[in-house]
Amino acid sequence: QKYWEATKDLEFLKQMRPALENIIQSFREGITIHEPSHKMEIKMDADGLIWGSSPNAPLTWMDAKDGDWISTPRRGKPVEIQALWYNAIQFYSEIMIQITGADPGLTELAKKVRENFNLLFWNPQNNYLYDVIDGNKREGSIRPNALFALSLPYEILETERFKPLFETAWRTLYTSLGLRTLSPMEPHFHGVIKGSEKSRTAAMHNGTVMPFLIGPFLTAFFKAFGRDQKTKGEAVNFLRPFVSHLSDAGLGTVSEMFDGNPPLNPRGCVAESRGVAELLRVMKEEGLEF
């Protein structure tokens, strides 16, 4: 999608068409993978949303585990997966019109996905989205995953909810070097990565600050508050702490993660592609300069 946006390379889209068709169809029909120790299932439910389960393997980017113990189990319908699914359907429709001149007929599915998402995922108690839904269960921990519902090119979230969602993330998750993976108000928050391997694994996506999340955070910021000189100036201020960090840890680059509690000590590898790439992406797309 980003490649198409940058190049308008129609021949590349034509080459990718079979793979894209297969991806969409596989999710609609469902995927079952039998591993020696467990069965992994991923499928589109009757409401159009994507459901997944695997007892011994994490299925989202929050994938820390120690042996068979999963630090952040997210069985069911994770919020960012629905946002990515909706974006994928809409982008596929967009490129099929470019390639064939005809709509592939996914309009009704996209409408169903968006309607059910906004009906099921919005949590009015904290003006945020549930992190995972599984049947009647609602996982209400405040995590950064909800930001993808408005930061992706095709937003699954209703427009009037952009500001309240962003403000909740800003108030609870934002730090000067990225977003916490869990709000400090949650009982299972880990503010420091230390101790045994299992202790560090437990902290990995339960409070640890991830720099790459500043990218979707700032994209969401502009979508919520508009693009003008004032918001551009505020966005530059969000990025300034990273300039100081360039002389910390790995010289001239961005660390993989930081503790969730001050002083936000750098952890993990000294240079990580996601963090570097998201900073460069949002700066280029929004025309941010120092």
Phi, psi and chi 1 to 4 in degrees:
 res  aa     phi    psi   chi1   chi2   chi3   chi4
   1 GLN       -  -44.0 -171.5  172.4   15.3      -
   2 LYS   -68.7  -37.3  -72.0  -62.4 -179.7 -173.3
   3 TYR   -62.8  -44.4 -178.8   82.1      -      -
   4 TRP   -62.6  -43.0  166.1 -114.6      -      -
   5 GLU   -59.5  -38.8 -178.5 -175.4  -41.6      -
   6 ALA   -82.1  -31.7      -      -      -      -
   7 THR  -115.5  -25.4   66.6      -      -      -
   8 LYS    53.5   40.1  -58.3  -57.0  178.2 -171.8
   9 ASP   -84.9   90.9 -175.7  -10.2      -      -
  10 LEU   -67.0  -33.2 -169.7   60.3      -      -
  11 GLU   -63.2  -37.3  -71.8  -54.3  -50.5      -
  12 PHE   -64.4  -42.2  177.6   75.3      -      -
  13 LEU   -59.3  -41.6  -72.0 -170.7      -      -
  14 LYS   -63.0  -38.7  -70.1  177.5 -179.7  177.8
  15 GLN   -65.9  -36.8  -68.1  173.8   33.6      -
  16 MET   -82.0  -13.8  -68.2  -62.9  103.8      -
  17 ARG   -53.2  -48.0  175.9 -178.1  172.2 -179.6
  18 PRO   -60.4  -40.3  -23.4   34.6      -      -
  19 ALA   -65.6  -42.8      -      -      -      -
  20 LEU   -64.7  -42.1  -64.9  170.9      -      -
  21 GLU   -60.1  -41.6  -72.4  177.2  -16.2      -
  22 ASN   -65.0  -40.6 -174.4   51.5      -      -
  23 ILE   -61.8  -50.6  -70.2  166.9      -      -
  24 ILE   -59.3  -46.7  -63.1  -72.8      -      -
  25 GLN   -65.9  -38.1 -164.3   59.7   28.8      -
  26 SER   -62.8  -42.2  -66.5      -      -      -
  27 PHE   -66.5  -38.8  -84.2  102.0      -      -
  28 ARG   -66.8  -39.3  -65.7 -174.3   75.0  175.7
  29 GLU   -85.1  -25.5  -66.7  176.7   -4.7      -
  30 GLY   100.4  148.3      -      -      -      -
  31 ILE  -126.9  130.8  -54.2  161.6      -      -
  32 THR  -126.0  124.1  -59.0      -      -      -
  33 ILE  -118.4  122.5  -59.1  169.8      -      -
  34 HIS   -96.6  110.1  -67.1  -85.2      -      -
  35 GLU   -95.7  164.2  -61.5  -72.8  -10.9      -
  36 PRO   -56.0  -35.2  -26.8   34.7      -      -
  37 SER  -107.0   -8.2   60.9      -      -      -
  38 HIS  -164.1  169.6   63.3  -81.0      -      -
  39 LYS  -113.5  134.2 -177.7  171.7   74.8  170.2
  40 MET  -109.7  128.2 -177.2 -176.9  -60.3      -
  41 GLU  -125.3  134.7  -66.8 -178.1   89.1      -
  42 ILE  -138.4  129.2  -56.6  168.7      -      -
  43 LYS  -158.1  160.3   65.3  178.8 -177.9 -179.9
  44 MET   -85.2  125.7 -175.3 -178.1   78.7      -
  45 ASP   -80.0  175.5 -150.4  -12.4      -      -
  46 ALA   -62.2  -24.9      -      -      -      -
  47 ASP   -84.9    4.0   56.3   12.5      -      -
  48 GLY    88.7   -7.5      -      -      -      -
  49 LEU   -89.5  158.2  -57.2  175.9      -      -
  50 ILE   -94.9  128.3  -58.3  -61.3      -      -
  51 TRP  -117.2  142.1  176.9   90.9      -      -
  52 GLY  -145.1  150.8      -      -      -      -
  53 SER  -154.4  138.3  174.3      -      -      -
  54 SER  -157.2  116.9  177.3      -      -      -
  55 PRO   -64.7  -26.0   21.6  -32.1      -      -
  56 ASN  -118.1    7.7  -63.8  -29.9      -      -
  57 ALA  -140.3  131.4      -      -      -      -
  58 PRO   -74.3  141.2   24.0  -28.1      -      -
  59 LEU  -108.4    2.6  -64.5 -178.9      -      -
  60 THR  -123.8 -178.9   73.3      -      -      -
  61 TRP   -65.3  -20.3   76.8  -86.2      -      -
  62 MET   -81.5   76.7  -69.5 -172.4  160.6      -
  63 ASP  -111.1   17.2   58.0   -4.3      -      -
  64 ALA   -65.7  135.6      -      -      -      -
  65 LYS  -153.3  157.3   61.8  176.3  -65.8 -169.4
  66 ASP  -130.9  104.3 -178.4   25.7      -      -
  67 GLY    65.3 -125.8      -      -      -      -
  68 ASP   -92.3   -0.1  -71.2  -24.1      -      -
  69 TRP   -88.5  123.9  176.6   74.8      -      -
  70 ILE  -101.2  124.5  -60.2  172.8      -      -
  71 SER   -65.7  -41.3  169.1      -      -      -
  72 THR  -129.0   75.6  -44.8      -      -      -
  73 PRO   -66.7  129.8   23.7  -31.5      -      -
  74 ARG  -132.9   49.4  -58.5  178.9   73.7 -141.4
  75 ARG   -62.6  137.7  169.2 -164.1  164.1   98.2
  76 GLY   117.2 -130.4      -      -      -      -
  77 LYS  -117.4   92.8  -60.4  172.2 -178.1  176.6
  78 PRO   -70.7  143.3  -15.3   29.7      -      -
  79 VAL   -61.3  -45.0   62.6      -      -      -
  80 GLU   -70.5  -25.9   79.0  -80.6   13.5      -
  81 ILE   -66.8  -37.3  -60.4  -59.0      -      -
  82 GLN   -66.8  -39.6  -44.4  -45.9  -42.0      -
  83 ALA   -64.1  -42.4      -      -      -      -
  84 LEU   -68.2  -37.9  -72.5  160.6      -      -
  85 TRP   -62.8  -48.4  173.1 -127.3      -      -
  86 TYR   -61.7  -44.7  176.9   77.7      -      -
  87 ASN   -61.1  -40.1 -174.2   81.7      -      -
  88 ALA   -64.3  -43.9      -      -      -      -
  89 ILE   -60.4  -46.5  -65.2  168.3      -      -
  90 GLN   -67.3  -40.9  -66.1  -73.6   46.3      -
  91 PHE   -67.7  -40.0  177.2   61.3      -      -
  92 TYR   -58.9  -43.6  177.8   72.5      -      -
  93 SER   -61.8  -41.5  -63.7      -      -      -
  94 GLU   -59.6  -47.7  174.1 -167.7  -26.1      -
  95 ILE   -75.9  -28.4   63.9  171.2      -      -
  96 MET   -66.4  -35.0  -72.2  -59.4  -71.3      -
  97 ILE   -64.5  -39.4  -69.3  168.8      -      -
  98 GLN   -63.9  -41.3  -69.6  -74.1  -22.7      -
  99 ILE   -79.8  -45.9  -66.1  169.7      -      -
 100 THR  -108.3  -17.0   67.6      -      -      -
 101 GLY    81.6    4.9      -      -      -      -
 102 ALA  -129.6  146.9      -      -      -      -
 103 ASP   -73.7  133.6 -169.6  -54.7      -      -
 104 PRO   -75.9    1.3   29.1  -35.3      -      -
 105 GLY    84.9   28.3      -      -      -      -
 106 LEU  -102.0    9.6  -66.1  175.1      -      -
 107 THR   -59.8  -44.6  -56.9      -      -      -
 108 GLU   -67.3  -37.9  -74.2  -55.9  -50.1      -
 109 LEU   -65.3  -44.7  174.8   59.2      -      -
 110 ALA   -60.7  -40.7      -      -      -      -
 111 LYS   -63.4  -43.5 -177.7 -179.7  177.1 -177.2
 112 LYS   -63.1  -45.2  177.5 -162.2  -79.6 -169.6
 113 VAL   -59.2  -47.4  169.6      -      -      -
 114 ARG   -66.5  -44.2 -166.9  169.0 -166.6  -94.4
 115 GLU   -63.3  -47.3  -74.4  179.6   -8.5      -
 116 ASN   -69.1  -34.7  -75.6  -36.1      -      -
 117 PHE   -60.0  -51.3  177.2   86.5      -      -
 118 ASN   -68.7  -28.6  -76.7  -79.2      -      -
 119 LEU   -71.9  -41.2  177.1   67.0      -      -
 120 LEU   -93.8  -33.5  -63.3  172.3      -      -
 121 PHE   -92.0  -20.0  -87.6   87.0      -      -
 122 TRP   -72.7  129.0 -173.2 -111.1      -      -
 123 ASN  -110.7   99.7 -177.4   -3.4      -      -
 124 PRO   -67.5  -16.6   24.5  -32.4      -      -
 125 GLN   -66.5  -31.9  -69.3 -176.6  -32.5      -
 126 ASN  -129.8   17.0   53.5   22.5      -      -
 127 ASN    50.7   51.6  -78.7  -29.4      -      -
 128 TYR  -148.9 -179.1 -150.6   60.6      -      -
 129 LEU  -104.3  144.1  -67.1  166.1      -      -
 130 TYR   -60.4  146.9  -69.2  110.0      -      -
 131 ASP   -79.6  -38.7 -170.3   59.6      -      -
 132 VAL  -146.0  141.4 -175.0      -      -      -
 133 ILE  -121.3  134.3  -72.8  176.4      -      -
 134 ASP  -141.4  101.1 -170.7   18.8      -      -
 135 GLY    63.2 -124.0      -      -      -      -
 136 ASN   -88.2   -1.8  -67.3  -36.3      -      -
 137 LYS   -82.7  137.9  -63.4  177.8 -178.2  176.8
 138 ARG  -125.3  116.7  -57.7  -73.3 -174.1  -88.3
 139 GLU   -92.7  108.6  167.8   50.8   55.8      -
 140 GLY   -98.5   10.2      -      -      -      -
 141 SER   -58.5  135.9  -62.8      -      -      -
 142 ILE   -82.7  112.8  -64.0  178.7      -      -
 143 ARG  -130.0  164.6  -63.4 -176.2  179.0  -84.6
 144 PRO   -74.4   -9.5   26.4  -35.4      -      -
 145 ASN   -56.4  -30.5  -56.9  -50.4      -      -
 146 ALA   -62.3  -26.5      -      -      -      -
 147 LEU   -62.1  -25.6  -74.3  167.3      -      -
 148 PHE   -67.7  -16.9  -69.7   95.8      -      -
 149 ALA   -68.4  -17.6      -      -      -      -
 150 LEU  -124.2  -13.9   65.9  151.2      -      -
 151 SER   -84.0  -21.9   69.3      -      -      -
 152 LEU   -72.7  156.7  -69.7  167.9      -      -
 153 PRO   -55.4  -41.2  -29.2   36.6      -      -
 154 TYR  -102.9  108.9  -71.1   98.6      -      -
 155 GLU   -83.3  126.5  -51.9   95.9  -19.1      -
 156 ILE   -81.0  -23.3 -166.9  171.4      -      -
 157 LEU   -80.4  142.6 -174.0   66.1      -      -
 158 GLU   -64.1  139.8  -68.2  175.0   -6.3      -
 159 THR   -57.9  -38.9  -51.7      -      -      -
 160 GLU   -67.1  -12.4   62.5  -91.0   20.4      -
 161 ARG   -95.9   -2.9  -69.4  172.4  171.8  169.6
 162 PHE   -58.1  -54.0  -77.2   13.3      -      -
 163 LYS   -64.5  -50.4  -80.5 -173.2 -179.8  179.5
 164 PRO   -60.6  -37.9   12.9  -25.6      -      -
 165 LEU   -65.5  -46.7 -176.8  141.3      -      -
 166 PHE   -61.4  -43.0  179.7   84.3      -      -
 167 GLU   -63.7  -35.9  -73.1  169.8  -16.2      -
 168 THR   -64.9  -44.2  -62.2      -      -      -
 169 ALA   -63.6  -41.8      -      -      -      -
 170 TRP   -61.9  -45.4 -171.0   -2.2      -      -
 171 ARG   -69.2  -34.3 -174.7  175.5   65.5 -107.5
 172 THR  -107.6  -27.0   59.4      -      -      -
 173 LEU  -114.3  -24.1  -59.0  173.9      -      -
 174 TYR   -69.8  136.7  171.9   75.7      -      -
 175 THR  -131.4  170.4   76.9      -      -      -
 176 SER   -66.9  -14.7   59.1      -      -      -
 177 LEU  -120.8   23.3  -70.0  169.0      -      -
 178 GLY   133.6 -166.8      -      -      -      -
 179 LEU  -108.8  139.8  -92.5   62.7      -      -
 180 ARG   -67.1  148.5  -65.0 -176.7  178.7   98.4
 181 THR   -82.9   -5.2   43.4      -      -      -
 182 LEU  -158.5  143.1 -177.9   67.7      -      -
 183 SER   -65.5  139.4  165.7      -      -      -
 184 PRO   -61.9  -16.2  -19.6   30.7      -      -
 185 MET   -76.6  -13.0  -63.7 -178.1  -69.4      -
 186 GLU   -81.0  142.5  -57.4  -68.8  -12.8      -
 187 PRO   -64.8  -24.8   20.3  -31.7      -      -
 188 HIS   -97.9   21.4   44.7  -56.8      -      -
 189 PHE   -70.4  135.0  172.4   79.8      -      -
 190 HIS  -117.8  116.4  -66.7 -106.5      -      -
 191 GLY   -88.8  -14.3      -      -      -      -
 192 VAL  -138.1  137.3  179.1      -      -      -
 193 ILE   -92.8  108.8  -54.1  174.5      -      -
 194 LYS  -160.5  173.2   64.1  177.9 -178.3  179.2
 195 GLY    88.4 -150.9      -      -      -      -
 196 SER   -68.3  170.5   65.8      -      -      -
 197 GLU   -60.1  -39.4 -176.7  174.6   -8.7      -
 198 LYS   -67.4  -37.1 -172.9  164.7 -174.5  176.7
 199 SER   -64.4  -42.1  -65.5      -      -      -
 200 ARG   -68.0  -37.9  -62.2 -165.2  -54.0  -85.0
 201 THR   -64.4  -40.5  -60.2      -      -      -
 202 ALA   -61.7  -33.5      -      -      -      -
 203 ALA   -81.2  -20.5      -      -      -      -
 204 MET   -49.2  -50.6 -177.8   68.1   70.3      -
 205 HIS  -121.5   29.1  -61.2  115.4      -      -
 206 ASN  -128.1   46.9  -69.9  -51.0      -      -
 207 GLY   135.0  -24.2      -      -      -      -
 208 THR   -56.3  141.5  -58.7      -      -      -
 209 VAL   -86.5  129.0  171.1      -      -      -
 210 MET  -112.0  116.3  -64.3  -71.6 -176.8      -
 211 PRO   -62.1  -33.9  -21.9   31.7      -      -
 212 PHE   -61.5  -23.1   85.7   91.5      -      -
 213 LEU   -70.8  -10.9  -68.0  167.7      -      -
 214 ILE   -65.2  -24.7 -158.5   70.6      -      -
 215 GLY   -64.3  -62.3      -      -      -      -
 216 PRO   -61.0  -31.4   11.4  -23.4      -      -
 217 PHE   -60.1  -47.2  177.3   79.2      -      -
 218 LEU   -73.5  -36.4  -74.0  179.3      -      -
 219 THR   -60.3  -43.0  -60.7      -      -      -
 220 ALA   -64.6  -37.5      -      -      -      -
 221 PHE   -58.0  -47.1  168.3   70.3      -      -
 222 PHE   -67.1  -36.0  -77.6  110.8      -      -
 223 LYS   -69.2  -31.7  -70.5 -171.2  175.9 -173.7
 224 ALA   -79.3  -37.2      -      -      -      -
 225 PHE  -117.4    1.0  -66.2   97.0      -      -
 226 GLY    87.4  168.4      -      -      -      -
 227 ARG  -114.2  108.9  -67.9  171.8  172.3   87.2
 228 ASP  -150.3 -177.6   55.1   30.3      -      -
 229 GLN   -63.0  -33.8  -73.1  -53.1  115.1      -
 230 LYS   -66.6  -48.9 -179.2  175.4 -178.3  -68.3
 231 THR   -69.5  -31.7   52.9      -      -      -
 232 LYS   -64.0  -41.4  -84.6 -166.7  173.0 -174.2
 233 GLY   -62.9  -40.3      -      -      -      -
 234 GLU   -66.1  -39.0  -69.6  171.6  -17.5      -
 235 ALA   -64.4  -39.3      -      -      -      -
 236 VAL   -61.2  -39.0  167.3      -      -      -
 237 ASN   -64.6  -34.1  -72.8  -26.6      -      -
 238 PHE   -62.2  -31.5  -80.7  126.2      -      -
 239 LEU   -89.3  -19.5  -66.5  174.4      -      -
 240 ARG   -54.6  -40.2  -73.9 -166.2 -169.4  -78.0
 241 PRO   -58.4  -25.8  -25.7   35.5      -      -
 242 PHE   -69.7  -27.3  -71.6   95.6      -      -
 243 VAL   -62.6  -44.0  176.8      -      -      -
 244 SER   -64.9  -37.1  -60.0      -      -      -
 245 HIS   -65.6  -23.0  173.2   62.3      -      -
 246 LEU   -61.4  -19.5  -66.0  179.1      -      -
 247 SER  -101.9    8.2   58.1      -      -      -
 248 ASP  -101.2  164.7  -91.9  -10.2      -      -
 249 ALA    46.1 -108.4      -      -      -      -
 250 GLY   -87.3  117.2      -      -      -      -
 251 LEU   -61.3  124.8 -176.1   62.8      -      -
 252 GLY    78.6   14.0      -      -      -      -
 253 THR  -145.8 -172.2 -171.3      -      -      -
 254 VAL  -120.3  131.3  178.3      -      -      -
 255 SER   -67.7  158.9  -65.3      -      -      -
 256 GLU   -65.0  -40.8 -179.7 -177.3    5.3      -
 257 MET  -159.9  171.4   63.3 -171.8   85.0      -
 258 PHE  -140.3  157.4  -60.4   85.7      -      -
 259 ASP   -57.7  150.1  -74.2  -22.6      -      -
 260 GLY   -78.5  -18.7      -      -      -      -
 261 ASN  -102.3  148.4  -74.7  -19.1      -      -
 262 PRO   -57.1  146.1  -23.2   33.5      -      -
 263 PRO   -88.9   26.4   33.4  -35.1      -      -
 264 LEU    55.4   56.9  -53.5 -179.6      -      -
 265 ASN   -64.0  136.2  -70.6  -42.7      -      -
 266 PRO   -66.7  142.0   22.3  -30.7      -      -
 267 ARG  -136.8  171.7  -55.8  -73.8 -175.1  177.6
 268 GLY    71.3 -156.4      -      -      -      -
 269 CYS   -71.7  154.3   61.6      -      -      -
 270 VAL   -79.6  -13.2  -64.0      -      -      -
 271 ALA  -144.7  127.6      -      -      -      -
 272 GLU  -134.5  130.9 -157.0 -124.6    7.7      -
 273 SER   -63.2  -39.3   57.9      -      -      -
 274 ARG   -59.5  -47.2  -72.2 -178.1  -55.6 -179.9
 275 GLY   -62.8  -46.3      -      -      -      -
 276 VAL   -62.5  -46.6  173.8      -      -      -
 277 ALA   -64.4  -42.1      -      -      -      -
 278 GLU   -69.0  -36.1  -85.2  -61.2  -76.2      -
 279 LEU   -62.1  -47.3  -76.0  165.8      -      -
 280 LEU   -64.8  -40.8  -66.3  174.3      -      -
 281 ARG   -59.8  -53.0  177.1 -165.7   65.6   79.6
 282 VAL   -68.3  -33.0   77.0      -      -      -
 283 MET   -64.6  -43.3  -71.5  175.0   67.8      -
 284 LYS   -69.4  -47.4  179.1  170.9  175.2   53.3
 285 GLU   -66.3  -33.8  -72.0 -176.8   -1.1      -
 286 GLU  -100.7    2.2  -57.4  -61.7  -15.5      -
 287 GLY    64.6   42.4      -      -      -      -
 288 LEU   -92.4  128.4  -55.1  177.2      -      -
 289 GLU  -134.2  151.5  -63.2  178.7   -4.6      -
 290 PHE  -101.0      -  -69.8   90.3      -      -
